[in-house]
Amino acid sequence: MSAQLLNYTLHLADNSLIMGHRLSEWTGHGPILEQDIAISNIALDLIGQSRNFYQYAAQIKGDGATEDSLAYFRDAHEFKNILLVELPNGDWAKTILKLFFFSTYQYYLYQKLIASYDKQLSAIAEKSLKEVTYHVRWSSEWVIRLGDGTEKSNKRIQNALEELWDYTGEIFVPTDYETDIAQDKISVDLSTIKNDWENKVTEIFDEATILPPKQKSENNGGKEGKHTDHLEEILKEMQYLQRTYPGCEW
Amino acid sequence: MILETNISTQQIWKTLDQITDPEIPVISIVDLGIVRDVKLFPSPLVEKGQGVEVIITPTYSGCPAMDVISMNIRMELLQRGFSNIKITQQLSPAWTTDWMTEKGKAQLKTYGIAPPQTLSEKSQSNRIDKMLFNDEVIVECPQCHSKNTKLISQFGSTACKALYQCQACKEPFDYFKCH
């Protein structure tokens, strides 16, 4: 049970950290100042959420692990994030759409996770939900603006959709560590939020006048540690300092 | 260093009220609603001494000010003679701007930040809907008090603020978001 709880907590932590890290790559490069600040703020929220999950994971692990050791000293195959979050940012449209898919998932997940029998997961979900609500709102507005904007912006978000759509399936394919503790009302049964996610996506896509591809193949494996090379690249940069100078502090 | 015995929690609250938010240095951490509780416990480390536990909650998960705030609390209490100091971070119940005091809101306004509106009569789920479905709130300009203001960005100079502009006096200003 505690092994599954640890894996589940790490999965939630890794999702937030890798998504947050990707978004932070925009800092200083945003299309305009306000949006640069917005995306950096969202990155900060996500990295903050991941810290809360890592601190809890370290406590469960209890072998001297810390939030930092979990973030900086695990290899790619030990990370349990979904593949969607590790994909490169691409252009603004791709970044936005990726965030929209992810935030919408987090929004419904945390609403359910608040009811978890695990008090700490519940507390983190309660705290994070308020922040994620802003992320959903901000990214939804952008999906609509790009989709229902100019011919060029519509084409860009449509292209992003072709690239990302196959990665959204993984969100709702549960691993053993999610299923096992869902019965104990610790994790969220993903089948209970799938419809909500799909409805929200459809609603925003309608308004944005974009259509998802009819075919959907599923790119899975991230939750089990089978990643694309992109994660390796992220970790190389993110972990560089701690791996080179272990324990170094500001 | 003076060792204060029989100190009351009330006195500690007063001490904490001297500590300001590092990013908004006009409002104290007590007025901001970050300090949730203060507890005294017998400290075996110091003879007749007391240990103190301060329970704080972050405004936003990624708020970088929390570490500085914890350090400032520790420094302030050390100066008051406490050596056994415990600072506990608590996430639930999640911080809300409703915990900000009226005094704090007035201080924000004077400083040029529009204070958050109180939505306490709303239930939590209504509140989330309100945030999600973009029900715009009317924010008063802290400079000229015009209500004719416009949202520029939901995200401002720090996680807790949004950026607005006054249509009357044209000044851009920060709005402390309802949360």
HADDOCK unambig.tbl for C-alpha pairs under 7 A between the chains (distance, minus, plus):
assign (segid A and resid 34 and name CA) (segid B and resid 153 and name CA) 6.39 0.50 0.50
assign (segid A and resid 37 and name CA) (segid B and resid 155 and name CA) 6.64 0.50 0.50
assign (segid A and resid 37 and name CA) (segid B and resid 156 and name CA) 6.76 0.50 0.50
assign (segid A and resid 38 and name CA) (segid B and resid 155 and name CA) 4.87 0.50 0.50
assign (segid A and resid 41 and name CA) (segid B and resid 155 and name CA) 6.82 0.50 0.50
assign (segid A and resid 41 and name CA) (segid B and resid 159 and name CA) 5.79 0.50 0.50
assign (segid A and resid 44 and name CA) (segid B and resid 62 and name CA) 5.20 0.50 0.50
assign (segid A and resid 45 and name CA) (segid B and resid 60 and name CA) 6.91 0.50 0.50
assign (segid A and resid 45 and name CA) (segid B and resid 61 and name CA) 5.73 0.50 0.50
assign (segid A and resid 45 and name CA) (segid B and resid 62 and name CA) 4.68 0.50 0.50
assign (segid A and resid 47 and name CA) (segid B and resid 62 and name CA) 6.31 0.50 0.50
assign (segid A and resid 48 and name CA) (segid B and resid 61 and name CA) 4.58 0.50 0.50
assign (segid A and resid 48 and name CA) (segid B and resid 62 and name CA) 3.56 0.50 0.50
assign (segid A and resid 49 and name CA) (segid B and resid 61 and name CA) 5.46 0.50 0.50
assign (segid A and resid 49 and name CA) (segid B and resid 62 and name CA) 6.67 0.50 0.50
assign (segid A and resid 123 and name CA) (segid B and resid 91 and name CA) 5.64 0.50 0.50
assign (segid A and resid 123 and name CA) (segid B and resid 92 and name CA) 5.00 0.50 0.50
assign (segid A and resid 124 and name CA) (segid B and resid 91 and name CA) 6.51 0.50 0.50
assign (segid A and resid 126 and name CA) (segid B and resid 94 and name CA) 6.41 0.50 0.50
assign (segid A and resid 127 and name CA) (segid B and resid 91 and name CA) 6.37 0.50 0.50
assign (segid A and resid 127 and name CA) (segid B and resid 94 and name CA) 5.13 0.50 0.50
assign (segid A and resid 128 and name CA) (segid B and resid 61 and name CA) 6.86 0.50 0.50
assign (segid A and resid 130 and name CA) (segid B and resid 128 and name CA) 7.00 0.50 0.50
assign (segid A and resid 130 and name CA) (segid B and resid 179 and name CA) 7.00 0.50 0.50
assign (segid A and resid 133 and name CA) (segid B and resid 128 and name CA) 6.99 0.50 0.50
assign (segid A and resid 133 and name CA) (segid B and resid 131 and name CA) 6.74 0.50 0.50
assign (segid A and resid 133 and name CA) (segid B and resid 132 and name CA) 5.81 0.50 0.50
assign (segid A and resid 134 and name CA) (segid B and resid 131 and name CA) 6.93 0.50 0.50
assign (segid A and resid 134 and name CA) (segid B and resid 132 and name CA) 6.80 0.50 0.50
assign (segid A and resid 137 and name CA) (segid B and resid 132 and name CA) 5.55 0.50 0.50
